[in-house]
């Protein structure tokens, strides 16, 4: 039974430096018995890699706002 869970939020759904680092962190946490949950901004390659690792993922709906001075 996993006692510790960590949630991550990723606005990127592609595989790049930041998402590769996230996957490495998740792999290391899993070795230590810590479960990761990832909230993503959109579907994409990151979600597929997370599913391969059996990491729960949730797609967030969010809005972008333009700020005018």
Residue, then its C-alpha position, 0 to 999 in steps of 0.5 A: x500500500x502506498x502511503x505517499x502520493x505526489x501530484x504534478x501538473x504539466x502544461x506540456x503534452x509533448x516529450x521534451x526536456x521538462x517532460x523527460x525530467x518529470x518522467x525520470x522523477x516519477x520513475x525514481x519516486x516509484x522505486x521509493x514507494x511513492x505514487x505519482x498522479x499527473x494533471x495534464x493540459x492536453x492529450x499527447x505523447x506524455x500521457x502515453x508514456x505515463x500510461x505505460x508506467x501505470x501513472x494515473x493522469x487527469x486532463x485539466x480544462x483551463x482558460x488562457x487570458x490575455x492581459x491588456x495594459 
